[in-house]
Amino acid sequence: MHVIAISNQKGGCGKTTSAINIAASLASLGKRTLLVDMDPQAHATYGLGVRGDEPRVSIYNVLTAQSEKKHKFLESVIMPVDENFDLAPSHVLLSTIEQEFLHKDESVSQLHEVLGRLSFPYEYAVIDCPPSLGFLTFNALRAADTVLVPIELGTFSLIGVGKLLSMVELLRVKMRHTPKVYAMPTMVDTRTRFARHMIEEIRAAFGENVLSSAIRQSVSIRESQARGAALVKYDPKSRGCVDYLILTQELLNKMPPAVVLPEPERITIPSDRLKDFMFKTRTAQEVYLVGDFNNWRASPESRLWQTEEGLWQKRVFLEPGRYRYKFIIDGQWVVDPSNERIEQNPYGGLDSVLEIH
């Protein structure tokens, strides 16, 4: 799995917009992609339509040092967004995590280790970093193979970039880890002399490591943000969508091919605790898994993803116990056709039953 961190301590440079649309573009090109929202403001999470009732669990619950809040595996918080596209959501609690790891040397590699234990065969992970250069950003850079620095072509566009590059250099010296860094011009108006001048300034700072596929100013980008959808879903013919698809292809050409380890080598989770739920239907628009393990709650976290045409799937980590459950297929409650264990419930219906030892 190739990990891409998108970072700039300056706000308003298109960092989160780029994280969402590069991840969605990779997925649309057939690459199995995970977007990790490491910003406590959770803008990438909200930008993909997770609003109103917040996710009950987030990347915080995987990284935290507090045992009563900790989920052992990233798989337990991942939410499907679209075909080939999943999200590890953020939460405001992530802003407190640095205090939990004070004076712990291993803290800077938390995210790197979590991604390394993933059992899902992702080809790419895209990390949306917070607009700062603290603990969370350092974790993202440590996990990254490639770092993208979105730079808005304004007067203060390069302020703070030197500190980010110094952090990457510190990683090289202290941890012998050197991600490849690229500058990515955003909000470009190629008609102006000033924009052309700023691109030359960026080239002076980054040398050859400037992506030629700049992101132009586009109304469709703002509209897609308001709708909570990536551009490839909101308006695939828009200028913004075309720009991100071209940029993503340029990035793929520059990066080595992503390596997906065979499933047996990747799984480090006890096999008797990890349950794959699957449902086959070619006509469904949405499929949810509800049961005792999630308080029978249909939410973005309980939604299955379509791994191939007609096959919906969700992998769940379960503690030992006995669970009743069902699928919700476009509003209709259905027992699991692959499970022969069925019991009548107190309401006169039937539930599927599963035991984890």
BANUGU-564336 format. One record per residue (C-alpha): residue in three letters; x, y, z; residue number from 1. Coordinates in Angstrom, 1 decimal, padded with zeros to 4 digits. Layout:
residues N
NODE resn      X      Y      Z resi
NODE  Ala      X      Y      Z  NUM
...
END
This chain:
residues 357
NODE resn      X      Y      Z resi
NODE  Met  000.0  000.0  000.0    1
NODE  His  001.3  003.4 -001.0    2
NODE  Val  000.6  006.2  001.5    3
NODE  Ile  000.1  009.8  000.4    4
NODE  Ala  000.0  012.6  003.0    5
NODE  Ile -001.5  016.0  002.0    6
NODE  Ser -000.1  018.7  004.3    7
NODE  Asn  000.3  022.4  004.6    8
NODE  Gln  000.1  024.4  007.9    9
NODE  Lys -001.5  027.3  006.0   10
NODE  Gly -005.2  027.1  005.9   11
NODE  Gly -007.3  027.9  002.8   12
NODE  Cys -004.9  026.2  000.4   13
NODE  Gly -007.2  023.4 -000.8   14
NODE  Lys -005.7  020.7  001.4   15
NODE  Thr -008.9  018.9  002.4   16
NODE  Thr -010.5  019.4 -001.0   17
NODE  Ser -007.5  017.9 -002.6   18
NODE  Ala -007.4  014.9 -000.1   19
NODE  Ile -011.1  014.1 -000.9   20
NODE  Asn -010.8  014.5 -004.6   21
NODE  Ile -007.4  012.8 -005.1   22
NODE  Ala -008.7  009.8 -003.0   23
NODE  Ala -012.0  009.7 -005.0   24
NODE  Ser -010.0  010.0 -008.3   25
NODE  Leu -007.8  007.1 -007.4   26
NODE  Ala -010.9  005.1 -006.6   27
NODE  Ser -012.6  006.0 -009.9   28
NODE  Leu -009.4  004.8 -011.7   29
NODE  Gly -010.0  001.4 -010.1   30
NODE  Lys -007.5  001.7 -007.2   31
NODE  Arg -008.8  000.5 -003.8   32
NODE  Thr -008.3  003.6 -001.7   33
NODE  Leu -008.7  004.6  002.0   34
NODE  Leu -009.0  008.3  003.0   35
NODE  Val -007.7  008.8  006.6   36
NODE  Asp -009.0  012.1  008.2   37
NODE  Met -006.3  013.2  010.7   38
NODE  Asp -007.7  016.7  011.1   39
NODE  Pro -009.6  017.2  014.4   40
NODE  Gln -011.9  019.6  012.5   41
NODE  Ala -013.1  016.6  010.5   42
NODE  His -013.6  018.6  007.3   43
NODE  Ala -012.8  015.6  005.1   44
NODE  Thr -015.3  013.6  007.0   45
NODE  Tyr -018.0  016.2  006.7   46
NODE  Gly -017.0  016.9  003.1   47
NODE  Leu -018.0  013.3  002.3   48
NODE  Gly -021.5  013.7  003.7   49
NODE  Val -020.9  012.4  007.3   50
NODE  Arg -022.9  015.1  009.0   51
NODE  Gly -025.5  015.5  011.7   52
NODE  Asp -024.9  012.5  013.9   53
NODE  Glu -021.2  012.1  014.1   54
NODE  Pro -019.5  008.8  013.8   55
NODE  Arg -019.5  007.0  017.1   56
NODE  Val -016.0  005.8  016.5   57
NODE  Ser -013.2  007.5  014.5   58
NODE  Ile -009.4  007.4  013.9   59
NODE  Tyr -009.1  008.7  017.5   60
NODE  Asn -010.4  005.5  018.9   61
NODE  Val -007.6  003.6  017.1   62
NODE  Leu -004.7  005.9  018.0   63
NODE  Thr -005.7  006.8  021.6   64
NODE  Ala -003.7  005.6  024.5   65
NODE  Gln -006.8  005.4  026.7   66
NODE  Ser -007.7  001.7  027.0   67
NODE  Glu -011.4  002.3  027.7   68
NODE  Lys -011.8  004.3  024.5   69
NODE  Lys -009.4  002.3  022.3   70
NODE  His -010.4  000.1  019.4   71
NODE  Lys -007.7 -002.3  018.5   72
NODE  Phe -008.1 -002.4  014.8   73
NODE  Leu -008.6  000.3  012.2   74
NODE  Glu -011.1 -002.0  010.5   75
NODE  Ser -013.6 -001.3  013.2   76
NODE  Val -013.9  002.4  012.3   77
NODE  Ile -013.7  002.3  008.5   78
NODE  Met -016.8  003.6  006.6   79
NODE  Pro -017.6  002.8  002.9   80
NODE  Val -018.0  005.9  000.8   81
NODE  Asp -018.2  004.5 -002.8   82
NODE  Glu -016.9  001.7 -004.9   83
NODE  Asn -013.2  001.3 -004.1   84
NODE  Phe -013.4  004.2 -001.7   85
NODE  Asp -013.5  004.0  002.1   86
NODE  Leu -013.1  006.6  004.9   87
NODE  Ala -011.5  006.5  008.3   88
NODE  Pro -013.4  009.4  009.9   89
NODE  Ser -012.1  012.0  012.3   90
NODE  His -013.5  013.5  015.5   91
NODE  Val -012.8  016.6  017.6   92
NODE  Leu -011.3  014.3  020.3   93
NODE  Leu -008.3  013.9  018.1   94
NODE  Ser -007.2  017.3  019.2   95
NODE  Thr -006.5  015.9  022.7   96
NODE  Ile -004.4  013.0  021.6   97
NODE  Glu -001.0  014.6  021.8   98
NODE  Gln -001.4  015.0  025.6   99
NODE  Glu -001.9  011.3  025.9  100
NODE  Phe  001.4  010.5  024.3  101
NODE  Leu  003.7  013.0  026.0  102
NODE  His  007.2  011.5  026.7  103
NODE  Lys  006.4  008.3  024.7  104
NODE  Asp  009.0  007.7  022.0  105
NODE  Glu  006.8  005.3  020.0  106
NODE  Ser  004.1  007.9  019.6  107
NODE  Val  005.4  009.3  016.3  108
NODE  Ser  004.9  005.9  014.6  109
NODE  Gln  001.3  005.3  015.8  110
NODE  Leu -000.4  005.8  012.4  111
NODE  His  002.4  004.0  010.5  112
NODE  Glu  001.9  000.9  012.7  113
NODE  Val -001.9  001.1  012.4  114
NODE  Leu -001.8  001.2  008.6  115
NODE  Gly  000.7 -001.6  008.5  116
NODE  Arg -001.7 -003.9  010.4  117
NODE  Leu -004.6 -003.3  008.0  118
NODE  Ser -006.1 -006.5  006.7  119
NODE  Phe -008.0 -004.9  003.9  120
NODE  Pro -006.1 -004.9  000.6  121
NODE  Tyr -005.9 -001.2 -000.2  122
NODE  Glu -003.6  000.0 -002.9  123
NODE  Tyr -003.5  003.6 -001.7  124
NODE  Ala -004.1  005.5  001.6  125
NODE  Val -004.6  009.3  001.4  126
NODE  Ile -004.1  011.2  004.7  127
NODE  Asp -005.7  014.6  005.2  128
NODE  Cys -003.4  016.4  007.8  129
NODE  Pro -004.4  019.2  010.1  130
NODE  Pro -003.4  022.8  009.3  131
NODE  Ser -000.5  022.6  011.8  132
NODE  Leu  002.9  020.9  012.2  133
NODE  Gly  002.3  019.1  015.4  134
NODE  Phe  002.0  015.5  016.6  135
NODE  Leu -000.7  014.5  014.1  136
NODE  Thr  001.1  015.8  011.1  137
NODE  Phe  004.3  014.2  012.2  138
NODE  Asn  002.5  010.9  012.5  139
NODE  Ala  001.1  011.3  008.9  140
NODE  Leu  004.5  012.2  007.5  141
NODE  Arg  006.1  009.2  009.2  142
NODE  Ala  003.5  006.9  007.6  143
NODE  Ala  003.7  008.6  004.2  144
NODE  Asp  005.6  007.4  001.1  145
NODE  Thr  004.6  010.6 -000.8  146
NODE  Val  003.8  014.0  000.6  147
NODE  Leu  001.8  016.5 -001.4  148
NODE  Val  002.0  020.2 -000.4  149
NODE  Pro -001.0  022.1 -001.9  150
NODE  Ile  000.0  025.8 -002.4  151
NODE  Glu -002.6  028.4 -003.1  152
NODE  Leu -001.2  031.1 -005.4  153
NODE  Gly -001.5  034.0 -003.1  154
NODE  Thr  000.9  036.5 -001.5  155
NODE  Phe  001.5  034.3  001.6  156
NODE  Ser  001.5  031.0 -000.3  157
NODE  Leu  005.0  029.8  000.7  158
NODE  Ile  004.9  030.9  004.3  159
NODE  Gly  005.5  027.9  006.6  160
NODE  Val  006.5  025.5  003.8  161
NODE  Gly  010.1  025.7  004.9  162
NODE  Lys  009.1  024.3  008.3  163
NODE  Leu  007.2  021.4  006.7  164
NODE  Leu  010.3  020.6  004.7  165
NODE  Ser  012.4  020.8  007.8  166
NODE  Met  010.1  018.3  009.5  167
NODE  Val  010.6  015.9  006.5  168
NODE  Glu  014.4  016.4  006.9  169
NODE  Leu  014.1  015.5  010.6  170
NODE  Leu  012.4  012.3  009.7  171
NODE  Arg  015.2  011.4  007.3  172
NODE  Val  017.9  012.1  010.0  173
NODE  Lys  016.2  010.6  013.0  174
NODE  Met  014.2  007.8  011.5  175
NODE  Arg  015.8  007.2  008.2  176
NODE  His  012.5  007.7  006.5  177
NODE  Thr  012.4  010.0  003.4  178
NODE  Pro  009.0  010.5  001.7  179
NODE  Lys  009.0  012.1 -001.7  180
NODE  Val  007.7  015.6 -001.5  181
NODE  Tyr  005.7  017.4 -004.4  182
NODE  Ala  004.3  020.9 -004.5  183
NODE  Met  000.8  021.1 -005.9  184
NODE  Pro -000.4  024.6 -007.1  185
NODE  Thr -004.1  025.1 -006.3  186
NODE  Met -006.7  027.8 -007.0  187
NODE  Val -004.8  028.9 -010.1  188
NODE  Asp -005.9  031.6 -012.4  189
NODE  Thr -003.6  031.1 -015.4  190
NODE  Arg -004.7  034.3 -017.0  191
NODE  Thr -002.9  036.5 -014.5  192
NODE  Arg  000.7  037.5 -014.5  193
NODE  Phe  000.8  037.2 -010.7  194
NODE  Ala -000.2  033.5 -010.9  195
NODE  Arg  002.6  032.8 -013.4  196
NODE  His  005.1  034.6 -011.1  197
NODE  Met  004.0  032.6 -008.0  198
NODE  Ile  004.4  029.3 -009.9  199
NODE  Glu  008.0  030.4 -010.7  200
NODE  Glu  008.5  031.1 -006.9  201
NODE  Ile  007.2  027.6 -006.1  202
NODE  Arg  009.6  026.0 -008.7  203
NODE  Ala  012.4  028.0 -007.1  204
NODE  Ala  011.5  026.4 -003.7  205
NODE  Phe  010.8  022.8 -004.8  206
NODE  Gly  012.9  022.5 -007.9  207
NODE  Glu  011.7  019.7 -010.3  208
NODE  Asn  009.2  018.4 -007.6  209
NODE  Val  006.3  020.6 -008.7  210
NODE  Leu  003.3  018.9 -010.3  211
NODE  Ser  002.5  020.4 -013.7  212
NODE  Ser -001.2  019.6 -013.4  213
NODE  Ala -002.4  022.6 -011.4  214
NODE  Ile -005.9  022.9 -009.9  215
NODE  Arg -007.7  025.8 -011.4  216
NODE  Gln -010.3  027.9 -009.7  217
NODE  Ser -013.7  026.4 -010.1  218
NODE  Val -017.2  027.0 -008.8  219
NODE  Ser -017.9  023.2 -009.0  220
NODE  Ile -015.3  022.6 -006.3  221
NODE  Arg -017.3  024.8 -003.8  222
NODE  Glu -020.6  023.3 -004.9  223
NODE  Ser -019.4  019.7 -004.3  224
NODE  Gln -018.2  020.7 -000.8  225
NODE  Ala -021.6  022.0  000.0  226
NODE  Arg -023.2  018.8 -001.3  227
NODE  Gly -020.9  016.5  000.7  228
NODE  Ala -019.6  014.7 -002.4  229
NODE  Ala -016.4  014.3 -004.3  230
NODE  Leu -016.3  015.9 -007.8  231
NODE  Val -016.3  012.6 -009.6  232
NODE  Lys -019.8  011.9 -008.1  233
NODE  Tyr -021.1  015.5 -008.0  234
NODE  Asp -020.1  016.7 -011.5  235
NODE  Pro -017.7  014.4 -013.4  236
NODE  Lys -017.6  016.7 -016.4  237
NODE  Ser -016.7  019.8 -014.5  238
NODE  Arg -013.3  021.6 -014.8  239
NODE  Gly -012.5  020.9 -011.2  240
NODE  Cys -013.1  017.1 -011.7  241
NODE  Val -011.0  017.0 -014.8  242
NODE  Asp -008.2  018.9 -013.1  243
NODE  Tyr -008.1  016.4 -010.2  244
NODE  Leu -008.3  013.4 -012.5  245
NODE  Ile -005.3  014.7 -014.6  246
NODE  Leu -003.3  015.5 -011.5  247
NODE  Thr -004.0  012.1 -010.0  248
NODE  Gln -002.8  010.4 -013.2  249
NODE  Glu  000.3  012.5 -013.2  250
NODE  Leu  000.9  011.4 -009.6  251
NODE  Leu  000.4  007.8 -010.4  252
NODE  Asn  003.0  008.1 -013.2  253
NODE  Lys  005.5  009.5 -010.7  254
NODE  Met  005.0  007.0 -008.0  255
NODE  Pro  006.0  003.4 -008.0  256
NODE  Pro  003.2  000.9 -008.5  257
NODE  Ala  001.3  000.2 -005.3  258
NODE  Val  002.0 -003.3 -003.9  259
NODE  Val -000.9 -005.1 -002.3  260
NODE  Leu  000.3 -008.0 -000.1  261
NODE  Pro -001.6 -011.3 -000.4  262
NODE  Glu -004.4 -011.5  002.2  263
NODE  Pro -002.7 -014.3  004.3  264
NODE  Glu  000.4 -012.1  004.8  265
NODE  Arg -001.6 -009.0  005.8  266
NODE  Ile -004.0 -010.4  008.4  267
NODE  Thr -002.7 -010.1  011.9  268
NODE  Ile -006.2 -010.0  013.5  269
NODE  Pro -007.3 -013.2  015.3  270
NODE  Ser -009.4 -015.0  012.6  271
NODE  Asp -012.0 -016.1  015.1  272
NODE  Arg -012.8 -012.5  016.0  273
NODE  Leu -013.0 -011.1  012.4  274
NODE  Lys -016.3 -011.8  010.6  275
NODE  Asp -017.1 -011.1  007.0  276
NODE  Phe -020.7 -010.3  006.3  277
NODE  Met -021.8 -010.5  002.7  278
NODE  Phe -025.1 -010.1  000.8  279
NODE  Lys -025.7 -010.6 -002.9  280
NODE  Thr -028.1 -008.4 -004.7  281
NODE  Arg -027.8 -006.5 -008.0  282
NODE  Thr -030.7 -004.2 -007.5  283
NODE  Ala -030.0 -002.7 -004.0  284
NODE  Gln -029.0  001.0 -003.6  285
NODE  Glu -028.0  000.7  000.0  286
NODE  Val -027.3 -002.3  002.3  287
NODE  Tyr -026.8 -002.0  006.1  288
NODE  Leu -025.8 -004.5  008.8  289
NODE  Val -027.5 -004.0  012.1  290
NODE  Gly -027.6 -006.2  015.3  291
NODE  Asp -026.7 -006.5  018.9  292
NODE  Phe -023.1 -005.4  018.1  293
NODE  Asn -024.2 -001.9  017.0  294
NODE  Asn -027.5 -001.4  018.9  295
NODE  Trp -029.4 -002.2  015.7  296
NODE  Arg -028.5  001.2  014.3  297
NODE  Ala -028.4  001.9  010.6  298
NODE  Ser -025.7  004.5  010.2  299
NODE  Pro -022.8  005.3  007.8  300
NODE  Glu -020.7  003.0  010.0  301
NODE  Ser -023.0  000.0  009.5  302
NODE  Arg -023.3  000.4  005.7  303
NODE  Leu -021.9 -002.3  003.5  304
NODE  Trp -019.7 -001.5  000.5  305
NODE  Gln -020.1 -003.0 -003.0  306
NODE  Thr -016.9 -004.9 -003.6  307
NODE  Glu -018.0 -006.0 -007.1  308
NODE  Glu -021.2 -005.8 -009.0  309
NODE  Gly -024.0 -007.4 -007.0  310
NODE  Leu -021.8 -008.3 -003.9  311
NODE  Trp -022.0 -006.2 -000.8  312
NODE  Gln -019.6 -006.7  002.1  313
NODE  Lys -018.5 -005.5  005.5  314
NODE  Arg -015.8 -006.8  007.8  315
NODE  Val -016.5 -006.5  011.6  316
NODE  Phe -014.3 -007.2  014.6  317
NODE  Leu -016.4 -008.8  017.3  318
NODE  Glu -015.7 -009.7  020.9  319
NODE  Pro -016.7 -013.2  022.1  320
NODE  Gly -020.4 -013.4  022.6  321
NODE  Arg -023.8 -014.3  021.0  322
NODE  Tyr -025.3 -011.8  018.5  323
NODE  Arg -028.6 -011.4  016.7  324
NODE  Tyr -028.4 -009.4  013.5  325
NODE  Lys -030.1 -008.6  010.1  326
NODE  Phe -029.5 -006.8  006.9  327
NODE  Ile -031.5 -003.7  005.9  328
NODE  Ile -031.8 -003.7  002.1  329
NODE  Asp -033.3 -000.4  000.8  330
NODE  Gly -035.4 -000.2  003.9  331
NODE  Gln -036.4 -003.9  004.1  332
NODE  Trp -035.2 -006.0  007.0  333
NODE  Val -033.8 -009.4  005.8  334
NODE  Val -032.1 -012.3  007.6  335
NODE  Asp -028.7 -013.5  006.4  336
NODE  Pro -029.4 -016.1  003.6  337
NODE  Ser -025.9 -017.6  004.2  338
NODE  Asn -026.5 -018.3  007.9  339
NODE  Glu -028.8 -021.2  008.7  340
NODE  Arg -029.1 -020.2  012.4  341
NODE  Ile -032.3 -018.2  012.7  342
NODE  Glu -034.4 -017.5  015.8  343
NODE  Gln -037.7 -015.8  016.4  344
NODE  Asn -037.5 -012.4  018.0  345
NODE  Pro -039.9 -010.9  020.6  346
NODE  Tyr -041.7 -008.9  017.9  347
NODE  Gly -042.8 -012.0  015.8  348
NODE  Gly -040.0 -011.7  013.2  349
NODE  Leu -036.8 -013.7  012.6  350
NODE  Asp -033.2 -012.8  013.4  351
NODE  Ser -030.0 -014.4  012.2  352
NODE  Val -027.8 -015.6  015.1  353
NODE  Leu -024.0 -015.7  015.3  354
NODE  Glu -021.7 -016.9  018.1  355
NODE  Ile -018.1 -015.8  018.5  356
NODE  His -016.0 -017.9  020.9  357
END
